Amino acid sequence: MKIDLTETTSSKINQALVSARRAIGTPAIGMVLTLVIVTDEENAYDALKSAGDASREHPSRIIAVIKRLSRSPRSRRDARLDAEVRVGSDAGTGETVVLRLHGELANHAQSVVLPLLLPDAPVVVWWPEGAPAEPAKDPLGALAQRRITDAYSAERPLDELAVRAATYNPGDTDLAWTRITPWRSMLAAALDQQPAEITAATVEGESDNPSCELLAMWLADRLGVPVERTFSGGPGLTAVRLDTKDGVIVLDRADGSLATLSMEGQPDRAVALKRREPAELLAEELRRLDPDNTYESAVKFGVERLAGPSQAKTVRAAEAAAERSAEQSADNAPKAAAAKKAPAKKAASK
């Protein structure tokens, strides 16, 4: 069931929700949380679809906040709230409210969302893209117990990781971290089967993939050994190598779906390690509402502390380029000085 409301208010939206539930005989007591999605018109469909799929595991009231800003001064003054209420089969296993905030109202989204939150239920805010620098201090983020971002959607994912580390607050998490949960579980299980002292590790994957960096930082933080970050064509993470005193443990996934686990003294094993859809990632994050201390420790470890030739080569190449530039400048200096003196000599001869 869908109800469209134009130039409406939060009170009228609540009344529409109650009327829709009565019309189809669906109570609200089965919903366990409120999920607020802050997105734009372009990404709203995909975000709502992922949230609807996740609601099959976590029945929730989904509130999508779409800010319709305009550069026109007059349009900014014309504040207006349009809404779409979905209940029943059109909203997964919960309720969905799509809010379109026009004009100056877009800068006060929290005043619209607050009356629509489920009473006595946790609140989670998700930014599929365009997350604020400090989610906990964002007006909408301040309403939530959990705040979900996605560094992978940023223009510079590794810079985004640095921002997440610098502005971390309890309750923050990122889907780049959620993507490596199967990898962390598989590596931990491998070490349980073959306990050994690890001396070094290597993480291979795409160069600008934040999940690769987070996995490398997690290993370096937890194991206290040098972790080398090497690059491949992907997709995503492609391999992890753990060097131990008893041999090498390798988890290799070249095609993005099926991986091979190789351990010393054991036959190679094929393990399912497919790349997951946003709905699966979101459902995983909604399972816990307490602060993720492991994520905090990993993201704060810092990319710059990772060891390995990839970083060393980059630094050496930059230093060599700087040295060549300085040498060329030094070589060109006498020529430039001579060129400046030449006109002076000609003028004197005249």
Secondary structure, DSSP 8 states (H G I E B T S, - for coil): -EEEESS--HHHHHHHHHHHHHHHT--STT--EEEEEEE-HHHHHHHHHHHHHHTTTS-EEEEEEEEE--SSHHHHH--EEEEEEEEGGGGTTSEEEEEEEEGGGGGGHHHHHGGGS-TTS-EEEE-SS---SSGGGSTTGGG-SEEEE-GGGSSSHHHHHHHHHHT--TTEEEHHHHTTHHHHHHHHHHHHHS---EEEEEEEE-TT-HHHHHHHHHHHHHH-S-EEEEE-S-SSEEEEEEEETTEEEEEE-SSSSEEEEE-TTS--EEEE-----HHHHHHHHTT--S--HHHHHHHTT-GGG-BSHHHHHHHHHHHHHHHHHHHHHHHHHHHHHHHHHHHHHHHHH-
